[in-house]
């Protein structure tokens, strides 16, 4: 049974969250959790807000509390995996990612995190396999094309990497900006084709 008062507070919290007022949103999530410590949406959303504030330990406590209530909640599992990845716990994030994919092998959000985790673990070939799996259904996904290009350049497959980066830049100017700043492309700073691509 839903509680109109809690629903109203949750709505306020979520609106603040969407406006980027994360600390204010957390105050409202805490109000709900004071009344109902097992409110899964508030635990998850508070965890996500804390993760955005780079309080990964705090976010992990929220996700773990929520997963005790529902161990198979996909959204919470993915959010926990994302926080682990951002914290630099790549091996733990990788194990959790595989656990999610064991039960949901075509879950592209988990595959997206997996390709990024593999990149961080310097497993570039395996990361490309994940990128290609996503690109089968979403051939114009700029983020995945960009990540694939980074992997290819790290493997010194320069022409293929630049072909893929070009496809990414067609999807949005942000990929030119990212490529300018990325350590993945440092060795291409004198490459004429790369220079023209990031103008």
Secondary structure in CASP SS format (residue, H / E / C, confidence):
PFRMAT SS
TARGET T0000
AUTHOR 0000-0000-0000
METHOD secondary structure of the structure
MODEL  1
X C 1.00
X C 1.00
X C 1.00
X H 1.00
X H 1.00
X H 1.00
X H 1.00
X H 1.00
X H 1.00
X H 1.00
X H 1.00
X H 1.00
X H 1.00
X H 1.00
X H 1.00
X H 1.00
X H 1.00
X H 1.00
X C 1.00
X C 1.00
X C 1.00
X H 1.00
X H 1.00
X H 1.00
X H 1.00
X H 1.00
X H 1.00
X H 1.00
X H 1.00
X H 1.00
X H 1.00
X H 1.00
X H 1.00
X H 1.00
X H 1.00
X C 1.00
X C 1.00
X C 1.00
X C 1.00
X H 1.00
X H 1.00
X H 1.00
X H 1.00
X H 1.00
X H 1.00
X H 1.00
X H 1.00
X H 1.00
X H 1.00
X H 1.00
X H 1.00
X H 1.00
X C 1.00
X C 1.00
X C 1.00
X H 1.00
X H 1.00
X H 1.00
X H 1.00
X H 1.00
X H 1.00
X H 1.00
X H 1.00
X H 1.00
X H 1.00
X H 1.00
X H 1.00
X H 1.00
X H 1.00
X C 1.00
X C 1.00
X C 1.00
X C 1.00
X H 1.00
X H 1.00
X H 1.00
X H 1.00
X H 1.00
X H 1.00
X H 1.00
X H 1.00
X H 1.00
X H 1.00
X H 1.00
X H 1.00
X H 1.00
X H 1.00
X C 1.00
X C 1.00
X H 1.00
X H 1.00
X H 1.00
X H 1.00
X H 1.00
X H 1.00
X H 1.00
X H 1.00
X H 1.00
X H 1.00
X H 1.00
X H 1.00
X H 1.00
X H 1.00
X C 1.00
X C 1.00
X C 1.00
X C 1.00
X H 1.00
X H 1.00
X H 1.00
X H 1.00
X H 1.00
X H 1.00
X H 1.00
X H 1.00
X H 1.00
X H 1.00
X H 1.00
X H 1.00
X H 1.00
X C 1.00
X C 1.00
X C 1.00
X H 1.00
X H 1.00
X H 1.00
X H 1.00
X H 1.00
X H 1.00
X H 1.00
X H 1.00
X H 1.00
X H 1.00
X H 1.00
X H 1.00
X H 1.00
X H 1.00
X C 1.00
X C 1.00
X C 1.00
X C 1.00
X H 1.00
X H 1.00
X H 1.00
X H 1.00
X H 1.00
X H 1.00
X H 1.00
X H 1.00
X H 1.00
X H 1.00
X H 1.00
X H 1.00
X H 1.00
X C 1.00
X C 1.00
X C 1.00
X H 1.00
X H 1.00
X H 1.00
X H 1.00
X H 1.00
X H 1.00
X H 1.00
X H 1.00
X H 1.00
X H 1.00
X H 1.00
X H 1.00
X H 1.00
X H 1.00
X C 1.00
X C 1.00
X H 1.00
X H 1.00
X H 1.00
X H 1.00
X H 1.00
X H 1.00
X H 1.00
X H 1.00
X C 1.00
X H 1.00
X H 1.00
X H 1.00
X H 1.00
X H 1.00
X H 1.00
X C 1.00
X C 1.00
X C 1.00
X H 1.00
X H 1.00
X H 1.00
X H 1.00
X H 1.00
X H 1.00
X C 1.00
X C 1.00
END
